[in-house]
Amino acid sequence: MIQNSPLVMTPPPEKIAKTANSPGPVHAALKRGVHFVLAAVFLLISSPVILLAMILVKLTSPGPAFYSQERLGRNGAPFRIYKIRTMRHHCEQNSGAVWATRNDPRVFLVGRILRKLHIDELPQLYNVLRGDMALVGPRPERPAIAAGLQEEIPAYRDRLSLRPGLTGLAQVQFPADKDLGCVCRKLVADLHYARLVRPCLDFRILIATGLYLLHLPLSWRRRVLGSAAEAVPAPDKPKKSLRERLAAIYELPQKTERIVAVQGLRGVAASLVFMAHFLTLFGIYLGGAADGFAARVMDTIARNGTDIFLLISGFLIYGMCIRRPVHYGRFLRDRMWRIYPAFLFMFVLYLALSVIIPSESKIPRDPATAALWLLENLALLPGLTGSPSLIVVTWTLGYELLLYVTLPLAVRFSGMRNWPTPWRIAALVSVWAAYLAYCGLMSPTHVRLGVYFTGFLAYEAVSARRHQLTTVREGIVVFAAAAAAGLVVLLRAGSVSFPDLNPGPVVVIRAIAKALGMFAVAWYCFGGNGVCGRILSRTPLRWTGNMSYSFYLTHGLALKAAALAVVVLLPVEARGPWLFWVALPLCYLGALAASTALFVMVEKPVSFSRKPATTTSGDTVCEEPAALGETVIDLNTGREIPEASCSGTPLKQETGVSVDSWK
């Protein structure tokens, strides 16, 4: 289809007149001025993102950070378009000009992330400033490809009547070109835009582009476009209900017989973390009640959200390492791919806000100290080193990184995969007790790392069971969890104290009580289909759990914005306890909205796009990074089942609990 024949550079004027409304000089000058100003603003705002992308490209792929390519502009005039390089350098030397494909092997790792987020297109704002392109218009094509398309579709050259754009009526409705059918459908939209070109339509297309970047449904974009979209046939898709449209946003690929309650428990943990930070920022408006026993109990319960995340992560990562041999390099690569895309997005956002609002910046003033501190945050080390983190609550990522690096090595070199279950349990309890003794006698700073051992032991308990929990056992487990949780609350709230003991032993006692309660919760929720498990399997909790990592990263920023808005908009005398209760649901909804944006823009399209990894023996493992709900256990028999539903080659003689990180 694509030939290297010359392209007729200028379409006949009479043909253009039939297909487009040629804008007058005033309209053209106005459009050029508005697009110039908007492009300058967008380029200024996105410059930190472009700089970070350039650094990542240079560090991960040989060759230049930018590349330029010849494209066809208005009336077929050639110009050089600029992009951030996402493919291997000189990747088309042998193949010539070809369209990119899904999972294109020419794209390197960082380039795949940049393409998913469309960050590689940002340098084209410079083309808009130069006048080669507009913000809105038909996308420019390469001469070699355009020549072949013009031979197949004579009307293709009619789209050259307008200045090409960063986005367009076709781009916000249809996917990238992959065959002549796609080209023809997008050509109809381009020619329709050429006939209707006017400022209000450009504004609608820019709004629809924002919805497209958020991965919102096509119906929403077409509603924004209005009558301009009605003339362009939409892809044949059945109309979906509201629940189906929400499921398209929040659901992750499901496997049969997985422990769905794990996803729900992540949703509970995310909500508890939110509540802890909400109490920190808005608890002052409760007045004297903020120091009361009820407030301390609420604060204590909320602060266990991060511990629940650590419990689940320990449960899953330990299960992955015990169930089958793990290829260490691929394991670390998958974990980094799971954590870093969303983290880097928020890291850049926090840096930009630190520059815009210096009074709220955490960055040290000394340049050398600031550089070291930022590198420390990029390496996820604040949780281990004790230095403040740039992004709220991301200190736990240091704990996660430590778990990823050490646990597979410990399991591999100790050979504990081949140990009998009682031996493994005895070893885990011994190491956990020794670590708690160290925390009590030497330093309780990182006592929370002991929560991982609770997750390890919970996995052994769940995988060793052979039937569901009976009613009696269910009652015992619930009582144990409630008693342990009550002891933790009383210890933290100050109602139970040990004045004769040093702080270290008191912290250890509280850690033991917390571990017993969390072990009971994990055993009860993951080891059967009791009431708690059924509650945690409800759709709202599962959806919140699916995007819990995005929620974890964004909720602090949403709460801080709300707190600053209260300070600016409400006088001191108007604030009171009412503000706490009114702000609570509003801030939670705002945090959900912010996390949904990060989830659909970055986490879901990037972090969940990995192909299945393989074991050391070459068998396919279901390690698609769909956070946390990868436990596959038959809930009727209690036996671990093969992951037959996994994409790729089924496992040979492999059964067990498919696991992944909560991130």
C-alpha positions as CSV (number, residue, x, y, z in Angstrom):
1,M,0.0,0.0,0.0
2,I,2.8,2.4,0.8
3,Q,5.1,3.3,-2.0
4,N,7.9,5.8,-2.4
5,S,6.3,7.5,-5.4
6,P,6.3,11.3,-5.4
7,L,3.2,13.1,-3.9
8,V,1.4,15.8,-5.7
9,M,2.2,18.6,-3.3
10,T,-0.6,21.0,-4.0
11,P,-4.3,19.9,-4.4
12,P,-6.3,21.6,-7.1
13,P,-7.9,24.9,-5.7
14,E,-11.3,24.1,-7.0
15,K,-11.2,20.7,-5.2
16,I,-10.3,22.4,-1.9
17,A,-13.2,24.9,-2.4
18,K,-15.7,22.1,-2.5
19,T,-14.4,20.3,0.6
20,A,-13.4,23.2,2.9
21,N,-14.4,26.6,4.0
22,S,-11.3,28.7,3.4
23,P,-11.1,30.9,6.5
24,G,-10.9,34.7,6.0
25,P,-7.8,36.6,6.9
26,V,-9.2,37.9,10.2
27,H,-10.3,34.4,11.3
28,A,-7.0,32.9,10.3
29,A,-5.0,35.6,12.1
30,L,-7.2,35.2,15.2
31,K,-6.9,31.5,15.2
32,R,-3.1,31.7,14.8
33,G,-2.8,34.2,17.7
34,V,-4.9,32.1,20.0
35,H,-3.1,28.9,19.2
36,F,0.3,30.6,19.6
37,V,-0.6,31.9,23.1
38,L,-2.1,28.5,24.2
39,A,0.9,26.6,22.8
40,A,3.3,28.9,24.7
41,V,1.5,28.4,27.9
42,F,1.3,24.6,27.4
43,L,5.0,24.4,26.5
44,L,5.9,26.4,29.7
45,I,3.8,24.2,31.9
46,S,5.0,20.9,30.3
47,S,8.7,21.9,30.2
48,P,9.6,20.0,33.4
49,V,7.9,16.9,32.0
50,I,9.8,17.2,28.7
51,L,13.1,17.6,30.6
52,L,12.5,14.5,32.7
53,A,11.5,12.5,29.6
54,M,14.7,13.6,27.8
55,I,16.8,12.5,30.7
56,L,15.0,9.1,30.9
57,V,15.4,8.5,27.2
58,K,19.1,9.3,27.3
59,L,19.7,7.0,30.3
60,T,17.8,4.0,28.8
61,S,18.4,4.1,25.1
62,P,21.4,5.0,23.0
63,G,20.8,7.9,20.6
64,P,19.4,11.4,20.8
65,A,16.6,12.4,23.1
66,F,14.7,14.2,20.3
67,Y,14.2,13.2,16.7
68,S,12.8,15.2,13.8
69,Q,10.9,13.8,10.8
70,E,9.6,15.3,7.6
71,R,5.8,15.7,7.4
72,L,3.4,17.4,5.1
73,G,1.9,20.7,6.1
74,R,-0.7,23.0,4.6
75,N,-1.0,22.5,0.8
76,G,1.5,19.7,1.0
77,A,4.5,21.9,2.0
78,P,7.0,19.8,3.9
79,F,8.2,20.7,7.4
80,R,10.2,19.0,10.2
81,I,8.1,17.8,13.1
82,Y,9.8,17.3,16.5
83,K,9.2,14.5,19.0
84,I,10.8,12.8,21.9
85,R,12.3,9.6,20.6
86,T,10.5,6.5,21.8
87,M,11.9,3.9,19.3
88,R,15.4,2.6,18.8
89,H,17.7,4.9,16.9
90,H,17.6,4.4,13.1
91,C,14.9,1.7,13.5
92,E,13.5,2.3,10.0
93,Q,16.8,2.0,8.1
94,N,15.8,-1.4,6.6
95,S,12.0,-1.3,6.7
96,G,11.4,2.3,5.5
97,A,8.5,4.3,6.6
98,V,5.8,2.1,8.3
99,W,3.0,2.6,10.8
100,A,3.6,1.8,14.4
101,T,1.8,-1.3,15.6
102,R,0.5,-2.5,19.0
103,N,3.4,-3.7,21.2
104,D,5.8,-2.5,18.4
105,P,9.2,-4.2,19.0
106,R,11.0,-1.1,17.9
107,V,9.7,0.8,21.0
108,F,12.0,0.6,24.1
109,L,10.7,0.5,27.7
110,V,10.6,4.2,28.6
111,G,9.4,5.0,25.1
112,R,6.4,2.7,25.7
113,I,5.5,4.8,28.8
114,L,5.9,8.1,26.9
115,R,3.7,6.9,24.0
116,K,1.0,5.6,26.4
117,L,0.9,9.1,28.1
118,H,1.4,11.0,24.7
119,I,4.3,12.8,26.3
120,D,6.4,12.2,23.2
121,E,4.1,14.6,21.3
122,L,4.7,17.6,23.6
123,P,7.7,19.0,21.6
124,Q,5.3,19.6,18.7
125,L,4.1,22.6,20.6
126,Y,7.3,24.2,19.2
127,N,6.0,23.5,15.7
128,V,2.8,25.3,16.7
129,L,4.9,28.3,17.8
130,R,6.8,28.2,14.5
131,G,3.6,28.2,12.5
132,D,4.1,24.8,10.9
133,M,1.1,23.3,12.9
134,A,-1.9,24.4,14.8
135,L,-3.3,23.0,18.0
136,V,-6.3,21.6,16.1
137,G,-6.3,20.2,12.6
138,P,-5.7,17.0,10.6
139,R,-2.6,15.0,11.8
140,P,0.4,15.5,9.5
141,E,1.6,12.4,7.6
142,R,5.0,11.4,6.2
143,P,5.4,12.0,2.5
144,A,6.3,8.3,1.7
145,I,3.1,7.0,3.5
146,A,1.0,9.9,2.1
147,A,2.0,9.1,-1.4
148,G,0.8,5.5,-1.1
149,L,-2.4,6.6,0.5
150,Q,-3.1,9.2,-2.2
151,E,-2.9,6.5,-4.8
152,E,-5.4,4.3,-2.9
153,I,-7.7,7.2,-1.8
154,P,-7.6,10.1,-4.3
155,A,-9.6,12.4,-1.8
156,Y,-6.8,12.0,0.7
157,R,-4.9,15.1,-0.5
158,D,-8.0,17.2,0.2
159,R,-7.1,17.2,3.9
160,L,-4.0,19.2,3.1
161,S,-6.1,22.4,2.7
162,L,-5.6,23.2,6.4
163,R,-2.6,23.5,8.7
164,P,-2.0,20.2,10.5
165,G,-2.7,20.0,14.2
166,L,-1.6,18.3,17.4
167,T,-5.1,17.0,17.8
168,G,-8.2,16.9,15.6
169,L,-11.8,15.8,15.1
170,A,-10.5,12.4,13.8
171,Q,-7.9,11.8,16.6
172,V,-10.4,12.2,19.5
173,Q,-12.8,9.7,18.0
174,F,-10.7,7.0,16.3
175,P,-7.6,5.0,17.1
176,A,-4.3,5.2,15.2
177,D,-4.1,4.2,11.5
178,K,-3.5,0.6,10.9
179,D,-5.3,-0.1,7.6
180,L,-7.1,1.7,4.8
181,G,-10.4,1.3,6.6
182,C,-9.1,3.4,9.5
183,V,-7.7,6.0,7.1
184,C,-11.0,6.4,5.2
185,R,-13.0,6.8,8.4
186,K,-10.6,9.4,9.8
187,L,-10.5,11.1,6.4
188,V,-14.3,11.7,6.6
189,A,-13.8,13.4,10.0
190,D,-10.9,15.5,8.7
191,L,-12.9,16.8,5.6
192,H,-15.9,17.4,7.8
193,Y,-13.7,19.5,10.1
194,A,-12.4,21.4,7.1
195,R,-15.9,22.4,6.1
196,L,-16.9,23.4,9.7
197,V,-13.7,25.0,10.9
198,R,-14.5,27.7,13.5
199,P,-13.2,28.7,17.0
200,C,-16.0,27.1,18.9
201,L,-15.4,23.7,17.2
202,D,-11.7,24.0,18.1
203,F,-12.6,24.6,21.7
204,R,-14.8,21.6,21.7
205,I,-12.1,19.4,20.2
206,L,-9.6,20.6,22.9
207,I,-12.0,19.6,25.6
208,A,-12.6,16.2,23.9
209,T,-8.8,15.8,23.7
210,G,-8.7,16.1,27.5
211,L,-11.4,13.4,27.9
212,Y,-9.4,11.3,25.4
213,L,-6.2,11.6,27.5
214,L,-8.3,10.6,30.6
215,H,-9.4,7.4,28.7
216,L,-13.0,8.4,29.2
217,P,-15.7,6.7,27.0
218,L,-16.1,7.7,23.3
219,S,-19.7,8.6,24.0
220,W,-18.6,11.4,26.4
221,R,-16.3,12.8,23.7
222,R,-18.9,12.7,21.0
223,R,-21.4,14.5,23.4
224,V,-18.8,17.3,23.8
225,L,-18.3,17.5,20.0
226,G,-22.1,17.8,19.4
227,S,-23.2,18.0,15.8
228,A,-19.6,17.9,14.5
229,A,-19.5,14.2,15.6
230,E,-22.9,13.3,14.3
231,A,-21.8,13.5,10.7
232,V,-18.9,11.1,11.3
233,P,-20.0,7.4,11.8
234,A,-19.1,6.1,15.2
235,P,-17.6,2.6,15.6
236,D,-20.2,0.0,15.8
237,K,-20.5,-0.6,19.6
238,P,-23.5,-1.6,21.6
239,K,-24.8,1.0,24.0
240,K,-23.5,0.4,27.6
241,S,-25.2,1.0,30.9
242,L,-23.7,3.3,33.5
243,R,-22.4,0.3,35.4
244,E,-20.8,-1.1,32.3
245,R,-19.1,2.2,31.5
246,L,-17.8,2.5,35.1
247,A,-16.6,-1.1,34.9
248,A,-14.6,-0.2,31.8
249,I,-12.8,2.4,33.9
250,Y,-12.3,0.6,37.2
251,E,-12.3,-3.1,36.5
252,L,-9.1,-5.1,35.9
253,P,-8.7,-8.4,34.0
254,Q,-10.3,-11.0,36.2
255,K,-9.5,-14.7,36.7
256,T,-11.8,-17.3,37.9
257,E,-11.7,-18.5,41.5
258,R,-9.5,-15.6,42.7
259,I,-9.9,-14.3,46.3
260,V,-11.8,-11.2,45.4
261,A,-11.8,-10.0,49.0
262,V,-8.2,-9.1,48.6
263,Q,-9.2,-6.3,46.3
264,G,-11.9,-5.1,48.7
265,L,-9.4,-5.1,51.6
266,R,-7.1,-2.8,49.6
267,G,-10.1,-0.5,49.2
268,V,-10.6,-0.4,52.9
269,A,-6.9,0.2,53.5
270,A,-6.9,3.1,51.0
271,S,-9.9,4.7,52.8
272,L,-8.3,4.3,56.2
273,V,-5.1,6.1,54.9
274,F,-7.3,8.9,53.6
275,M,-9.1,9.1,57.0
276,A,-5.7,9.4,58.8
277,H,-4.6,12.3,56.8
278,F,-8.0,14.0,56.8
279,L,-7.9,13.9,60.6
280,T,-4.5,15.5,60.6
281,L,-5.6,18.4,58.4
282,F,-9.3,18.9,59.4
283,G,-9.3,17.5,63.0
284,I,-8.5,20.9,64.4
285,Y,-12.0,22.1,63.5
286,L,-13.5,19.6,66.0
287,G,-12.3,21.8,68.8
288,G,-12.0,20.1,72.2
289,A,-13.5,16.9,70.7
290,A,-10.2,16.4,68.8
291,D,-8.4,15.4,72.0
292,G,-11.2,13.2,73.2
293,F,-11.1,9.4,73.5
294,A,-13.4,8.9,70.4
295,A,-11.1,11.0,68.2
296,R,-8.1,9.1,69.4
297,V,-9.8,5.8,68.7
298,M,-10.7,7.0,65.2
299,D,-7.2,8.2,64.5
300,T,-5.7,4.9,65.7
301,I,-8.0,2.8,63.5
302,A,-7.2,5.1,60.5
303,R,-3.5,4.8,61.0
304,N,-3.6,1.1,60.5
305,G,-4.4,1.5,56.8
306,T,-0.7,1.5,55.8
307,D,-0.2,-1.6,57.9
308,I,-3.0,-3.4,56.0
309,F,-1.2,-2.5,52.7
310,L,2.0,-4.0,54.1
311,L,0.1,-7.1,55.3
312,I,-1.4,-7.7,51.8
313,S,1.9,-7.1,50.1
314,G,3.7,-9.6,52.3
315,F,1.0,-12.1,51.7
316,L,1.2,-11.8,47.9
317,I,4.9,-11.5,47.4
318,Y,5.7,-14.3,49.8
319,G,3.2,-16.5,48.0
320,M,4.8,-15.7,44.6
321,C,8.2,-16.7,45.9
322,I,7.1,-19.8,47.6
323,R,4.8,-21.1,44.9
324,R,7.4,-21.4,42.1
325,P,11.0,-20.3,41.3
326,V,11.1,-16.6,40.5
327,H,13.4,-15.1,37.8
328,Y,15.0,-12.4,40.0
329,G,15.8,-9.9,37.2
330,R,12.3,-10.1,35.6
331,F,10.7,-10.0,39.0
332,L,12.4,-6.7,39.9
333,R,11.7,-5.3,36.4
334,D,8.0,-6.1,36.7
335,R,7.8,-4.5,40.2
336,M,9.6,-1.4,39.1
337,W,7.3,-1.1,36.1
338,R,4.3,-1.5,38.4
339,I,5.5,1.2,40.8
340,Y,7.4,3.9,38.9
341,P,5.1,5.2,36.1
342,A,2.5,6.6,38.4
343,F,5.1,7.6,41.0
344,L,7.1,9.5,38.4
345,F,4.0,11.3,37.2
346,M,3.2,12.5,40.7
347,F,6.8,13.2,41.4
348,V,7.0,15.7,38.5
349,L,3.6,17.2,39.5
350,Y,4.9,17.8,43.1
351,L,8.0,19.4,41.7
352,A,6.0,21.7,39.5
353,L,3.7,22.7,42.4
354,S,6.8,23.3,44.6
355,V,8.0,25.8,42.0
356,I,4.6,27.4,41.6
357,I,3.8,27.6,45.3
358,P,7.2,28.0,47.1
359,S,5.6,28.4,50.5
360,E,4.4,24.8,50.4
361,S,7.6,23.4,49.0
362,K,9.5,20.7,51.0
363,I,12.6,21.0,48.8
364,P,15.7,22.2,50.7
365,R,17.0,25.6,49.7
366,D,20.7,24.5,49.3
367,P,21.1,23.2,45.7
368,A,23.4,20.3,46.6
369,T,21.2,19.2,49.5
370,A,18.1,19.5,47.3
371,A,19.7,17.4,44.5
372,L,20.6,14.6,47.0
373,W,17.2,14.8,48.6
374,L,15.4,14.5,45.3
375,L,17.6,11.6,44.2
376,E,16.8,9.9,47.5
377,N,13.1,10.3,46.9
378,L,13.5,9.0,43.3
379,A,15.1,5.9,44.8
380,L,12.2,5.4,47.2
381,L,14.6,5.6,50.2
382,P,12.9,8.1,52.6
383,G,11.1,5.4,54.5
384,L,14.3,3.6,55.2
385,T,16.6,6.6,55.9
386,G,14.0,8.6,57.9
387,S,14.2,11.8,55.7
388,P,10.9,13.5,54.8
389,S,9.3,12.3,51.6
390,L,8.2,14.6,48.8
391,I,4.9,12.8,48.2
392,V,2.7,12.1,51.2
393,V,2.9,8.5,52.6
394,T,5.3,7.3,50.0
395,W,7.7,6.4,52.8
396,T,6.1,2.9,52.6
397,L,7.5,2.4,49.1
398,G,10.9,2.1,50.6
399,Y,9.6,-0.9,52.7
400,E,8.2,-2.4,49.5
401,L,11.5,-1.9,47.7
402,L,13.3,-3.7,50.5
403,L,10.8,-6.6,50.3
404,Y,11.2,-6.9,46.6
405,V,15.0,-7.0,46.7
406,T,15.5,-9.3,49.7
407,L,12.6,-11.8,49.9
408,P,13.2,-13.6,46.6
409,L,16.9,-14.0,47.5
410,A,16.1,-15.2,51.0
411,V,13.6,-17.8,49.7
412,R,16.0,-18.9,47.0
413,F,19.2,-19.3,49.0
414,S,17.5,-20.8,52.1
415,G,15.7,-23.4,50.0
416,M,12.6,-22.9,52.1
417,R,10.3,-23.6,49.1
418,N,11.2,-27.3,49.6
419,W,10.7,-27.2,53.4
420,P,7.6,-28.7,55.0
421,T,5.0,-26.1,55.9
422,P,5.6,-26.5,59.7
423,W,9.3,-25.8,59.3
424,R,8.6,-22.7,57.3
425,I,6.2,-21.5,59.9
426,A,8.6,-22.1,62.7
427,A,11.4,-20.3,60.8
428,L,9.2,-17.3,60.1
429,V,8.0,-17.1,63.7
430,S,11.6,-17.3,65.0
431,V,12.9,-14.6,62.6
432,W,9.9,-12.4,63.5
433,A,10.5,-12.8,67.2
434,A,14.2,-12.0,66.8
435,Y,13.3,-8.8,64.8
436,L,10.8,-7.7,67.4
437,A,13.4,-8.3,70.2
438,Y,15.8,-6.1,68.3
439,C,13.2,-3.4,67.9
440,G,12.4,-3.5,71.6
441,L,15.9,-3.5,72.9
442,M,17.8,-1.4,70.2
443,S,15.6,0.7,67.9
444,P,11.8,0.6,67.3
445,T,12.1,2.9,64.3
446,H,11.2,0.3,61.7
447,V,9.0,-2.0,63.8
448,R,6.3,-1.8,61.1
449,L,8.5,-4.1,58.9
450,G,7.3,-6.9,61.2
451,V,3.9,-6.6,59.6
452,Y,5.3,-8.4,56.5
453,F,5.9,-11.5,58.7
454,T,2.2,-11.4,59.5
455,G,1.5,-11.6,55.8
456,F,3.9,-14.5,55.3
457,L,2.3,-16.5,58.1
458,A,-1.2,-15.6,56.8
459,Y,-0.3,-17.1,53.4
460,E,0.9,-20.3,55.0
461,A,-2.3,-20.5,57.0
462,V,-4.6,-19.9,54.1
463,S,-2.7,-22.2,51.7
464,A,-2.6,-25.0,54.3
465,R,-6.3,-25.1,55.0
466,R,-8.4,-27.8,53.5
467,H,-12.0,-26.6,54.1
468,Q,-13.9,-23.4,54.8
469,L,-14.0,-21.9,58.2
470,T,-16.8,-23.4,60.3
471,T,-19.2,-21.2,62.2
472,V,-17.4,-21.8,65.4
473,R,-14.0,-21.1,64.0
474,E,-15.3,-18.1,62.3
475,G,-16.6,-16.8,65.6
476,I,-13.2,-17.5,67.3
477,V,-11.3,-15.7,64.5
478,V,-13.6,-12.7,64.6
479,F,-13.3,-12.5,68.4
480,A,-9.5,-12.7,68.2
481,A,-9.3,-9.9,65.6
482,A,-11.7,-7.7,67.6
483,A,-9.8,-8.3,70.9
484,A,-6.4,-7.6,69.3
485,A,-7.7,-4.5,67.6
486,G,-9.2,-3.3,70.8
487,L,-5.9,-3.7,72.7
488,V,-4.1,-1.8,70.0
489,V,-6.6,1.0,70.2
490,L,-6.4,1.2,74.0
491,L,-2.6,1.2,73.9
492,R,-2.4,4.0,71.4
493,A,-5.2,6.0,72.9
494,G,-3.4,5.9,76.3
495,S,-6.2,4.1,78.2
496,V,-3.8,1.1,78.8
497,S,-0.3,2.0,79.7
498,F,2.9,0.4,81.1
499,P,4.6,3.2,83.1
500,D,7.4,0.9,84.3
501,L,8.5,-0.1,80.8
502,N,10.6,1.8,78.3
503,P,9.0,3.0,75.0
504,G,10.6,0.2,73.0
505,P,8.9,-2.8,74.8
506,V,5.6,-0.9,74.7
507,V,5.9,-0.5,70.9
508,V,6.7,-4.2,70.6
509,I,3.6,-5.2,72.7
510,R,1.5,-3.0,70.4
511,A,3.1,-4.6,67.3
512,I,2.3,-8.1,68.6
513,A,-1.3,-7.2,69.3
514,K,-1.6,-5.6,65.9
515,A,0.0,-8.6,64.2
516,L,-2.5,-11.0,65.9
517,G,-5.4,-8.9,64.8
518,M,-4.2,-8.6,61.3
519,F,-3.4,-12.3,61.0
520,A,-7.0,-13.1,62.2
521,V,-8.4,-10.6,59.6
522,A,-6.3,-12.1,56.8
523,W,-7.2,-15.7,57.7
524,Y,-10.9,-14.8,58.0
525,C,-11.1,-12.8,54.8
526,F,-8.8,-14.8,52.5
527,G,-9.4,-18.3,54.0
528,G,-13.1,-18.6,53.5
529,N,-16.3,-17.0,52.2
530,G,-17.6,-15.7,55.5
531,V,-19.5,-12.5,56.1
532,C,-16.4,-10.3,56.0
533,G,-15.2,-11.8,52.8
534,R,-18.6,-11.3,51.1
535,I,-18.6,-7.6,52.3
536,L,-15.1,-7.0,50.9
537,S,-16.2,-8.5,47.6
538,R,-18.7,-5.7,47.0
539,T,-18.1,-3.8,43.8
540,P,-17.4,-0.3,45.2
541,L,-14.7,-1.7,47.5
542,R,-13.2,-3.7,44.7
543,W,-13.0,-0.8,42.4
544,T,-11.4,1.4,45.0
545,G,-9.0,-1.4,45.7
546,N,-8.1,-1.7,42.0
547,M,-6.9,1.9,41.9
548,S,-5.6,2.0,45.5
549,Y,-2.1,2.8,44.4
550,S,-3.3,5.8,42.5
551,F,-5.5,6.8,45.5
552,Y,-2.5,6.3,47.8
553,L,-0.4,8.7,45.7
554,T,-3.0,11.4,45.0
555,H,-5.2,11.7,48.1
556,G,-2.7,13.8,50.1
557,L,-2.5,16.4,47.3
558,A,-6.3,16.5,47.1
559,L,-6.6,17.0,50.9
560,K,-3.9,19.7,50.9
561,A,-5.7,21.6,48.2
562,A,-9.0,21.4,50.1
563,A,-7.3,22.5,53.3
564,L,-5.7,25.5,51.6
565,A,-9.1,26.4,50.0
566,V,-10.7,26.5,53.4
567,V,-8.0,28.8,54.8
568,V,-8.4,31.2,51.8
569,L,-12.2,31.1,51.4
570,L,-13.6,30.8,54.9
571,P,-12.9,33.3,57.7
572,V,-11.7,31.9,61.0
573,E,-15.0,32.7,62.9
574,A,-17.0,30.7,60.3
575,R,-15.1,27.5,60.8
576,G,-16.3,24.9,63.3
577,P,-17.2,21.2,63.8
578,W,-19.7,21.5,61.0
579,L,-16.8,22.0,58.6
580,F,-15.2,18.7,59.5
581,W,-18.3,16.7,58.7
582,V,-19.2,18.6,55.6
583,A,-15.6,18.4,54.2
584,L,-15.3,14.7,54.9
585,P,-17.5,13.3,52.0
586,L,-16.5,16.2,49.7
587,C,-12.8,15.6,50.2
588,Y,-13.3,11.8,49.8
589,L,-15.1,12.3,46.5
590,G,-12.3,14.7,45.4
591,A,-9.6,12.2,46.2
592,L,-11.5,9.6,44.2
593,A,-11.7,11.9,41.3
594,A,-8.0,12.7,41.4
595,S,-7.0,9.1,41.8
596,T,-9.4,8.1,38.9
597,A,-7.6,10.6,36.7
598,L,-4.2,9.1,37.6
599,F,-5.5,5.6,37.2
600,V,-6.9,6.0,33.7
601,M,-4.1,8.2,32.4
602,V,-1.1,6.4,33.8
603,E,-1.6,3.4,36.0
604,K,-4.0,1.3,34.0
605,P,-2.7,1.9,30.5
606,V,1.0,1.8,31.5
607,S,1.5,-0.3,34.6
608,F,-1.0,-3.0,33.6
609,S,0.3,-3.3,30.0
610,R,3.1,-5.8,30.8
611,K,3.0,-9.2,29.0
612,P,3.1,-12.4,31.2
613,A,6.5,-13.1,32.5
614,T,8.0,-16.6,32.6
615,T,9.4,-18.8,35.3
616,T,13.0,-20.0,35.4
617,S,11.9,-23.1,33.6
618,G,10.4,-21.1,30.8
619,D,6.7,-21.7,31.6
620,T,4.3,-18.8,31.4
621,V,3.4,-17.2,34.7
622,C,0.4,-15.0,35.2
623,E,2.3,-12.0,36.3
624,E,0.3,-9.4,34.6
625,P,0.6,-6.6,37.1
626,A,-3.0,-6.4,38.1
627,A,-2.4,-5.3,41.6
628,L,-3.2,-7.7,44.4
629,G,-6.1,-9.9,43.6
630,E,-4.2,-12.6,41.9
631,T,-4.8,-15.3,44.5
632,V,-6.3,-18.4,42.9
633,I,-7.8,-20.9,45.4
634,D,-10.8,-23.1,45.1
635,L,-13.1,-21.7,47.8
636,N,-15.1,-25.0,48.0
637,T,-12.3,-27.4,48.6
638,G,-9.6,-25.0,49.9
639,R,-7.1,-26.5,47.3
640,E,-4.9,-24.4,45.2
641,I,-5.8,-24.7,41.5
642,P,-3.8,-24.3,38.3
643,E,-4.0,-20.9,36.6
644,A,-5.6,-22.3,33.5
645,S,-7.2,-18.9,32.7
646,C,-3.9,-17.2,32.4
647,S,-3.1,-15.8,29.0
648,G,-0.2,-17.4,27.2
649,T,1.0,-21.0,27.5
650,P,-0.6,-22.8,30.5
651,L,1.7,-23.8,33.4
652,K,2.9,-27.4,33.4
653,Q,2.5,-29.1,36.7
654,E,2.2,-25.8,38.5
655,T,-0.5,-25.0,41.0
656,G,-0.8,-22.4,43.7
657,V,-1.6,-18.9,44.6
658,S,-1.0,-16.3,41.8
659,V,0.1,-13.2,43.5
660,D,1.2,-9.7,42.8
661,S,2.0,-6.5,44.7
662,W,-0.7,-4.2,46.1
663,K,0.9,-1.4,44.2
